[in-house]
């Protein structure tokens, strides 16, 4: 059985590999969030991203295009790569005073979907950071990613020569980390609370599945975007939702959201925080926790906390965590500080 890492561990390990001037090959099932991890690393270290889908490349793209210089043939590199003379771009072209990026991150996605000829052409790029006769910019880090060979995706075998040029990591899903990420990125609270109550449905991938699609971190983000742009009732959205996460999971998601329909609306909570309905069923408490967090802001926080403090202590804590995941600046508010001072003693 393979040794796997979650997204947080992957970021830490890839960072270590980059500092060691080596190249990571991040493998994982489709839709699991490999690209998002690479993008977060680029953002964290202020590296300008170059995203290259190796499966769409030709060996010439990696060697350079042959041309004549005098009486000799030379290889002219494509504009796909940051070369030695490539200037570091500004973080914001309209605000030069903010400075430039610290370097470049060359992301070779769909790496093992490339033909063997393209993989062979990338040997020098991976090991020597060279495109044909030209060196990459000295401040360039390289990361590769691709699907697993067992995924029924377009994957070609990797030669042993290439295998030994890479540091291999296999990514897995972690529902708790995904919920944290989804909260920070303000995904629909119904999606987040559903995954909180049904974590196994975050990623339902079977390479032999007969559905047109499947539930995965990427497709749950799609669901959130669909819900944000539709005014239809959820039942009416079944074809769209099934076409995004598969029929089975779509039906359970809609059933779940209909169940939590008996919860008070956010407006009802604001109007009557001490009297609004508060169900004791854990799945419904998770749902209302994420709903409250989705709408919490400085102007309504005092009112919301009157409702939150009616919950069991465990769910008070969960709700505060969810609120701060979405807006960490709210921790400075007096009502939050008072809660920490009083309830912190009970927790510990």
N, C-alpha and C positions, 0 to 999 in steps of 0.2 A: 504494500500500500504506500502511495506517495506521501512524502512529507509536504504539507500544505501550509500556507500563510494567509492570514486575513489582510484586509486592506491597510490597516495601520502598520502591521509588521512588514508588509511589502514596501511601503514608503520608507521605513527605517532601513531595510536591507538594501533597497535600490540606491538610497542615498550613500550608504557605506561603499557600495560597489563603484558608484560614480566618483567618490573621493579617492578610491584606489585606482582610478583611471582604467577601469575595466568595463565590460558591457554585460548588462543583465538581459536574459531572455525570460520574459514574464508570460507564462502559459496559463490558460484557464478556459472554462466553458464560455460559449457565446453570451454576450449581454451581461457579463458579470461585473464590468466596471474597470477593465484594464486601461482603457484610454483615459478614463476619469482620473485614475491614479497618476498616470504620467503627466497629465495636465496640471494636477495639483502640485506635483513636484516642481514643474516649470514655474508655476506661479509663486510657490514658496521661496524659491531661490532666485527669482527674477531672471529666468533664462528664456530667451526668445525661442519659441517652439518651431521646429521644422517637422511637419508631419508628412511622412512618405509611406504610401501603401506599396510595399515591396512586391506584392502579388501583381500589381499593375505595371511593374517596371520591366525594362528590357536590359540585357547586359550592357548595352551602349550607354544607358542612363547612368550606370555606375563607373564605367571606364572613361567616359567622355566621348564626344563626337569627333571622328577622325577628320582632320583638315590638313591642308598643305601650308607649311611655313618654309619659304625658300625652296630648297630641294629635298626637304624631309617631311615626313608625315608626323603630325602631333595630334594629341587628343584634347579637345576643348571641353571643359566640364560644363554640365548643365547648371542652370540656376537653382537647382534643387538643394544645393549644399552651401553651408557657410565656409568659405575658403579663407586662407590666411589674410587676404586683403579686404575681406568683408568687414565693413565698419559695424560696431555694435549699435543697434538702433536705439532711438530714444524711447523711454518708457511711455511718454506722451509727446508726440511730435509738436503739439500746440503748447507744451509747457517744458521747454528744453532744460529749465533749471532743475527739474526733477531728476535729471541724469539719464544714463543709459542702462540697458540691461547688463547683467553681470557676465553673460555669456550666451551660449546657444545650447538647446537640447534637441538633438536629432533623434526623432522617434520613428523607428522602422517598424511600422505596424503590418499585420498579416505576413510576418516574416516567413513562417514555415508554409505559407500558401504560395510562395514564389517558386518558380521552376528551379530545378537543380542548377541550371546554367546561371540564373540570376543570383542564387545563393553563392555559387562559386565566385561570381564577379564581385560579391560583397566581402570576400575574405580580406582584401587589403583595407577596405573601409573599416571593418570591425577591428582588425588587429593593428594596422598601421595608421588609421585615420587619414587615409589617402584616397583621393578620387582620381584614378588614372595617374597622371604625373603631378598632381597638385595636392598639397597638404590641406587638411581642414583647419579652420581657425583654432588656435591653441586652447581657446576657452570653450571647446565643444565637448559635451557629454553625449553618449549614444545609449539608447535603450531600445530593445526589441520586444515585440509582443506577438502572440498568435494563439490560435485555438489548440486544443488537445487532439491528438490523433484519433482518440476514441469518440470524438464529438459528431461524427458523420458530417463534418465540414470539409471544405477543400483544404486538405493538409498534405504536404509532400514530406517524405522522409528527409531527415537532416543528416548530412554526411558526418562521419566521426571527426573529420578535420574541422568542420564548423562547430560541432558540439563542444569540442575542447577550447574553442575561442570564446565561449560564453559562460556566464554564471547563471544557472537555471533556478527559477522559482516558480512554484505552482500556486495559483491563487484560488481561494475558496470564499464563499459568501459567509458573512457574519451578520445576522439580523440586528443585533444590538448596535453594531457600528453603522449599519445602513440606516437605522432609525435616527441615530445621531446626525448622520450626514443629511438625511431627508429633512430633519427639523431645521438644520442650519440653512438649507436651501429652500425652505418654506414650501415643501410639497403639500398637497392637499391633506388636511388633517384626517380625513376618512381613510385615505390610503395608509397613512402612518399608523393609525390605531388598528386597522385591519391586520397589518403585518405584526404589530405588537401582540395581537391575540392569536394570530395564525402564522408564526414565524417560518414554518415549513413551506409556506406558499410564496415566500420571497423568490425562491428559485426552484422551479419545477421543470428541470431539463431532463429529457430522455431522448437520446439520439434516434430512437426508433419510434418516436411519437407520430401519431397520425393527424394531429391538429395542424392547422396552418402556422401556428406560432406557439409560444409558451411564456409562462410568467418568469421574469428575471428582473434584476435591478433596473436595467434599461427600459423594459416595457412598463414597469410600475411608474417610472418617471413620465412615460408617455400618457398613462392613465391620468396622472395628476394634471397634465397639460390639457387633456381632453375635458376633464371636469371643470377646469377653469374657464373654458371657452364654450361651454354648452349651458343652455337654460332648460333643456329637456329633463324630464323625470328619469331617474336611473333605469327603470324598467325599459324605457324607450331607447336607452343607450346600449342595451344588451348586444346588438350586432357589432357596435364599435368596440365595446369592452372585450367581447369574445375574440374579436379580430386583432386584439392587442396582447391579451394574456392567455388566450385559450378558453374554450367554452366552460370547462369544468370549474376552473378557478374564478371565471367571470360570474358564474351563477352563485358561487359561495360568497363572493365579494358583494354582489347586489343584495343577497339575502341578509348579509351582515349589516349593510348600511340601512336596510329597511327595519331591522331589529332596533338599531340605535335611534330610529326615528321617534321613539317614545321619549327620548331625552329632551330636556328643555332646550329651547333655542338660545343662542347667545343673547338675543335681545331680552328674553325672559329672565335670564340670569342677571343681566345688568339692571333690569327694572326691580327685581326682587331677589337679591342675592341670599337673603336669610330664609326665604320661603320657597324658592324654586325647587323643583323635584330633584332628588339626589338618590339614584338607584344604588343598591348595595351589590349588584352583580358585577364581578371583577371586569368582565369584558366591556360592560357599559361604563364602568369607571375609567377604564383606559380610554374609551372613546371620548368621554366628556373632558378628560384631562387634556387630550390633544386638541380638542376644539377650543377649550379655554386658552391654551397656549398659542393657538393660531391667531387669536384676535387680541391677545394681551398687549397693551402699550401703556406708556406712562400715564396717560389721561384717565384710564379706567382701572388701573392696577389696584387701587385701594378698594374699590367696589368688588372686583373679582376675588380678592383675597378673603372677603367675607364669605364667599361661596366655597372657596378652596379649603378654608379651615374647618368646614363642616365634614370634609372627607375623612376616612380613616388615615392615620398618620402616614402609612406606606404610600397612599395615593396623593396625599399632600406633597410628599417629597418628590414623587414622580412628576407631578404637575409643575412644581417649581423647576425641576430639571428641564422639563420640556419648554417652559417659558424662557429659561436662560439659554437654552440651545438656539432658540430662534432670535433672541435679542439679549446678548450677554451684558449690554449696558444697563439693563434693568436691575442688575444686582446692586447698583448704587442707591436704588430707591429705599426710602426709610421703611416702608411697609415690608420689603424683603429682608432688610437688615434686622428688623424687629422679629420677624419669623425665625431667622437663623439664630438669633440670640436666645429665643425661648425654646423653640422646637429642637434646636441642635442639641440641647442638653438631654431631651427625651430620646433622640436617636442614638446618642453615644452613651 
